[in-house]
Amino acid sequence: MTFYQNNHLKIYNSLSGQKETFTPIHEGKVGMYVCGPTVYNFVHLGNCRTFISFDLVFRYLKHLGYQVRYVRNITDVGHIVDDADSGEDKIAQKARLEQIEPMEVAQKYTVNFHNTLKQFNNLEPSIEPTATGHIIEQIQVIQRIIDNGFAYEVNGSVYFDIEKFDKSYDYGVLSGRNIEDMISNTRDLDGQSDKRNPLDFALWKKAEPEHIMRWPSPWGDGFPGWHLECTAMSTKYLGDHFDIHGGGMDLKFPHHECEIAQNEASCGNTPVNYWMHANMLTLNGKKMSKSTGNNILPQELFSGENSILSKAYHPAVVRFFILQAHYRSILDFSDDAIQASEKGFQRLMEAIDKVADLPVSNTSSFDVNSWKQKCYDAMNDDFNSPILIAHLFDAVKNINSILDGKETISETDKQVLHETLNSFVFDVLGLFKEENVSTDHSKLEEVVQMLIKMRAEARANKDFAQSDYIRNQLAEIGIELKDGKEGTTFSL
């Protein structure tokens, strides 16, 4: 019997509102799609929580022996600022503000996204398609929806007809919203919109003359709507019907609701069996927001250069902190909370290092196999990482008790303990020892100190051009010099 068949995994399905036994469409194979970032700014910690949560799902499915095709997209066009089909594309807006090309914006923040997740030890997805790379597929989906009578074209834009769709299907099935209530809560159209109904959403938007991001289509030059890309890319790589679709809780409506509608309107069937949603991350009890300043970027967290926390924290500690909460629960980030996680993380790593030195006996007072089953039971219960971590700390207590001579363990059980700890800590949770990350800046510091000395000599010789050149070149690569009474220091 295959390993996954011995583990009855249950997943909380947002569609049904309850935990369901996971049964993949194809034996031994899982198709999973997760909504990726809109790459117009640095990825924030709340985004990272979502991607770490689904990295845990990906890792555990692989651990159970499933062949997983994990697709996570990059949104590099079509995400309008107010998410209501009016205003400016987020990437185009950022390009205007930074005075660079939109694709330069997308490239810059995609690289940041990848580098940040790498620091968190996230596995790479099987496929990472981009919206701009799948314009043809999106146009094809739009045409099928028009042909099936659920979309209309006006002045070069194409809109999804919600009221007509709802007569044949159920718009609101995922979020539990009623279309009559939604209509009554929307403002009347003022005659300035091409939409027949305020609820209708754009499948294709006509590009105005000043709009840089534009592609030819049967309806004229334009760009795709935000919701459309995920329908086009998920079905291209996973088929019209696949196993798991994930994303942040904030995407349930309207984004995921629109995805379901698009798929049903174009293919005639519901696209996904299990919808999964990760909850938000708050900071000091309040919603993270750039506008209020209640926000922290991962790099600010790792470097300690922020006004919120007392010190820097290692990416492995932050990952551990995030996984100490269930992915469906709200998690509050604070200095006290992550300090406690850091201590726990260090205790766990120290205990793992002690396993090799455990003395063995003929018998075990620690029921290792029962403990191992509890670890699997936790993960089989909707990927319950906090319960798993609690069981791992039960093992930590037993390890210390064995070293103190209060408990015993046999050679066979010691091997099982060692293998199980390594599997769950490093393979499933994706944790890693702090020294495994390339954070050794000693050589960098030596080089920068040498340049600081050269700059000081240039200033002493009144060679201010050379002095400014050294400062500016360091600033170009992200190293800031600070002159003070005690001399010159630097920060990354």
N, C-alpha and C positions, 0 to 999 in steps of 0.2 A: 504493500500500500504506500502511495506517495505521501511525503511528509505533511503536505497541506491537508490531506484527507483525514489526518489524525487530529487536526486543529480546526475546530468549528468556529471560524471567525464571524463575529457579528459587527455590523457597521450601522451607525445611526444614519438613517436615510432622511434627509431634509424633505424629500417628496412625501413620505408617509408620516413623518414625525415620530418614528419609532425605530428601535434597533431591529435589524433584519439579518438573518443568516446569509452570509455572502456566498453566492453561487455564480461563478463567472459564466459568461455566454459560451465560451469555448473552454473545454476541459484543459486545465493547467496553464491557461493564458489569461492575462489581464490587460485590458486597454484602459488607460487612465489619462485624462486631460485636466490640466490645471491652468487657470487664467494667470498669465504672467504679468509683468509690469508694463505700464506706459512709460517709456523711457524719455521723460522730459526733465527729470530732476534726479538728485541723488536718492538712492533707495533708502527708505527710513526703517526704523526698527520694527514698526508695526507690520510693514510688508515682509520683513525678514521672518517674523514669527509665522506668518502664513506659509512661507516656503520651507521653513524648518519643519513645520507640522506635516506637510505633505512629503517631505524628504523622509520623515519617520514612517509614513504609510508605505512609500516606495521601498524602503529598506526592509520593512517587515514582510511585505508580500514576497520580495525576493528571498528573504530568509526562509519563508515557508516553502520555497521551491517553485513558485510561480514564474513563468516567463512573462515579464512585464514590459509593455511598451508605454513609456511615460512621455507624454507630449505636453510641453509648456511653451506658450507663445510669447512673442515680443510684440507689443503694440507700438508701432512706429508711425502710425497715421490714423486719423479718423476719430480720435477721442476729443470731442469738443469740450471746451472749458466748463460750460455749465451742465454738461450731460443731457441737454434738452434740445439738441439739434439746432441750436443757435449760438452765435458767438464764434470764437476762433479756435482752431485746432491747437491743442496744448503744445505740441511740438513746434508748430509754425509760430506760435506766440513766443516760445522760448528762443527760437532762432532769431526772431525780430529783436528781442531784448538783448541777446548776446551778440547780435550782428554777425551771425554765421549761417551756413546753410542748414536746413532742417535735418538732413541726413548726418551732418556733423553733430548735431544735438543728439540724435538717436544713437550714433556710434559712441559718443562720449559717455552717455549714461548707461548704455548697454555694457560697456567695459566695466564701469563702476559696479553695476549689478552683479556681473560675473565674479569680479574680484572679491566683492563682499561675501557672496555665498560660498566662495572657495575658502575664505577665512573661517566661515562657520562649518566647514567640512561637509557641505551639501554635495550629494552625488549629482552629476550632470544628468539632465533628462535624456531619454532616448532620441528625441527629436525636438528641436527648438525653432519652429518656423516663425517668420515675420509676416506682419500684415502686408507690407509693401511687396513682399515676395510672392503673394498669393492674390493679386488683383484679378487675374483671369478667373480663378476659382470662385471668387466672390461675385463677379459679374455673372457667372454661370448659375450660381444659387439664386441671385436676384431674378434672372430670366425665368427660372423654374417657378418661383413664387408668383411672378406676374402671370405666367401661363396657367397656373392653377387658380388664378383669380383672387389672390390675397394681397396684391400690391397694385399701386397705380403710379403713373408718371405725370409730373406737373412741372413744366418749365425747366426741364433738364434734371430734376430731382425725382427720386423714387421713394415712396413711403409705404410702409406696411399698414394694411387696413385692419385695425384691431377689432372693430365691431363686426366686420364680415367674418373674420377668423373665428371670433367667439361664438358665432352661430353654429359652426361645425366642430369646434374644439373647445378647450377651456383655458382662456387666458387668465392667469392668476393661480394656476394649479400648484405652483411651487411656493409662492409667497402667501397663499391663502386669501388673496384679495378678490373682492367682488367687482366685476366690471362696472356695474351700475353705480356703486359707491365711488369708484375711481373717476367716473365721468362727472358725477355730481360735485366732486371735490376739485375739478379742474376749471380753470377760467375759460370763458367763452372765447372763441377765436375772434380777433379784432379786425379780420379782413386783410391783415398784412402777412398772414402765413398761407403757404400753399397746402397745408394739411386739411383734410376733410374733418378731422377730429383731433382734439388736443392730445389724445393718447397715442395717436399714430406716431411711429418713429421712422427715422430715415434709414433706408437701405443704401441709398446713393445720394450724395449731395452735389449739386452743381457748383463748380468752382468759379468764383468771381474772378475778374481779370487779374486782380492783385494776388490771388491765391497761388503760391508756389507749388504746393503738392497737388498734382493733378494728373489724371490718366484718361485716355480716350475710352469711351463706352458707347453702347447703342443709344444712350440718352444724352450724349454730349460729354465734354470734358468735365471731370469731377473727381470725387474721392469716396471711398466706402464709408458707411456708418460704422460706429464703434462695435455694436453688437454682432455685426455680420461676420467679422473676421473669425471669431471663435467657432461659429457654425461651419464655415468653409474649411477651416484647418482641422478641426476635430474629425469631421466626417471624411476628409481626404485621407488622413493617416490612421483613423480607427474604425471607419465605416459609419453607416447611417445609424447604427445601434451599437453602443459600447458600454463598458461596465461602470466606470467611475468618472464623475466630473467634480472637480474641487475648485475652491477659491475662497476668498474672504467673505465674511458674513455680509459685508456691505454690497456685495455683488449679487446677492440673491434677487433683489429687485432694484432696477428693472433689467439688469444685464442678463442674468441667467434665465429670467422669465422670458425675455425676448429670444434668447437662444432656443428655448423649447419651442416657442411659437414659429420661429423661422424653420426649424427642422421639420416640424409637423406640416407646415405649409408647403415645404419643398419636397419632402420625402413621404409624408403621410404617416409617419410613426414617431413615437416619443424617442428622443435620442439616447437617453441615459437610464440605466437601472438604479444607480446609487448616486445621489447628490450629497456631497460633503461640504460643510462650511466651517472654516476656522474663525474663532471669535477674535475680538479686538484686543489690543494692548493699550493700557492706559499708563499715564506717567504721574506719579504722586496723587493718584485718585482722580485725575482729570483726563479727558480725551486728549490724545496727542494732536497738536495743531501747530503748524509753522507760523500762522498769523498771530497767535497769542504768545509764542515763544515757549510754550510747554511741549518741547520736542527735543529729541537728541538723535543724532545720526550715529550709525555704528562706528565710524572712524573716530568721532569725538569720544565715544565710549571706550574704545580700545586705547586711545592716546591719553585719556584723562583730561584733555583740553576742553572742558565744559564748565558751566557754572552750576550744574545740578548735582553732580556726584562728587564724593570726597576723594576719589582716586580712579586710576585706570583699571579696567577689567579685561581679562583675557577672553578671546572669542569662545574658547571651550567652556568657560564659566558661564558666559551669557547663554550659550546653547543649553547647558545644563539647567539654568534658571528657567528658560522657556519651556523645557520639557517636564519640569516639575509641576506644571499645570496641564490639565486636560485640554486638548485643542479646541473643544467647544465652549470652554469657560473663559470669562473675561480675566485677563491677567494684569495686575498692577505692577509697574516697574518703579522701584524706589531704591535709594542707596542702602537702606537697612535690609531690604529683601534680597538684593543681589550680594550683599556682604555675607548674609546667612548662607546663600547658595554657594559662595566661594568656599566657605569653611566645609560645607557638606561635600562639595566636589573634591576637595583635597583629601578628606577622610576616605572617600571612595577610592581614589587613585592609590593612596597609601596602602589600603587594605588589599587591593589587587596585587600590588608589588610583594605583599607578605605571603601570598598563597604558596609560592614556590618553597618557602621556608617552613611550612607547616609540618610538624612532626606527625607521623602516621602511626596508627594503632591497628590492632586486629579487627576492631569493631568501631562503628560510628555512633556517637550520641546525637549527632546532627543529621536529621533526615534530609539528605541532599536531594533525593529524587522527588520528595514531596514539595520541597522548596522550588525546585526547577519547574514543576507543574504549575505552581502558583504564578511564576513569572509568565508562563505561556497563557495561563487563564487571564491575567491582567491585559496582555496585549490582544488576546482574542476578544476581549470585551471592548470593542470600539477603540482599539489602540490606546488603552488607558496607561499612559506613560507614568503619571504620578504614583499609581498603585504599583507598577513595576519597580519604580525607584525605591518605594518603601520596602519591597521585598529584597531589593539589592542591599539595602542597609540592614535588613535582618541578617543577611549573609556576612556583612561587615562585623556585626556583633559576635557572630559565631566564630569568625576568623580570629578575632581578638581573644575570645574565650578559649579557643584551642591553643593559641600561643601562650596563654596564661596557665594552661594545664587544667582548666575547668571543664573542658569538653574534649572529645576525641573524634578522629576521622580516619577512615581506612584509605589505603592507597587508591583503590578504585573510586571511592567517593571524592577524594581529593582531585582526581583527574576530571570527574564530572563537574565539580565545582569550578575548577579552572576554566574548562571549556565553555561552561554556561555563562560565567561572568564575562569572559571575553566576547562571546557571541552577543549578549544583550547590551553590554556597555559600549563596545566599539563598533560592532556591525549593525545592530538594530537602532540604538540611540544615537549612534554616530559621534560619540564623545571621543576625545583624544587628549593625550597628555600634553601639558602646556609646552614642554620643550620640543614637541614634534612640529611646532609651527615656526616658520623662519622669522623669528622676532629678534634675532641677534643683530643689534645695531652697533656693536663695538667697533667694527671696521668703518662703518659709516661715520661714527663719531670722530674717529681718528682723522679721517679725510676732511670732515668739516672743520675740525679744530685747526688743521694745517692751513685751510683756506682762510680761516679767521685770522690766523697769525700773519699770513701773506697780506691780507687786507689791512691789518694794523700797521704793517711795515710801509705799505703804500700810502696810508694816511700820514704816517710820520714823515714820509718823504714829500708830502703835499701832492702826491700823485692821485688826485681825487677821481680822475677818470677811471683808473684801474680799480680803485676802491669801490666805486659805484658799479663797475662792471661785475666784480665778484659778487656783490650783494644781489644784483639783478639776475645774474645767471643762477644763483642758488634759489631765488624766488621763483624763477621759471620752472624749476623741478620740485617746488613745494616745500622748500626749506627757508624759513624766515629768520633773519638775524635780528637780534634785539640788543641795542647798545644801552648799557646802564652804568651806574657808579662802580659796580664790581667787575666791569668788563663786558665783553660781548658774549651773549648766549644765543642758542638757536632752538627752534621748535619745528616739528614736521607738520 
